[in-house]
Amino acid sequence: MAKFNVYTGDPVGGAVPTAAQLGFEPPRFCAECGRRMVVQVRPDGWSAKCSRHGEQDSKDHEDRR
């Protein structure tokens, strides 16, 4: 379960930016530890890497929608 907001790095329950609500913004912070992730935006999506929890890809998140 997520402990941190992936768009702001704040504890879960904070406001989510409008661009993120619309799906235009990739996650910038790790949901598990709140650390800033290295994000690469591609024409077909994005990838994000946390130094502690590994890599995520937008293709993985499309399956959940």
Buried (B, 14 or more C-beta within 10 A) or exposed (E): EEEBBBBBBEEEEEEEEEEBEEEEBBBBBBBBBBEEBEBEEEEEBBBBBBEEEEEBBBEEBEEEE
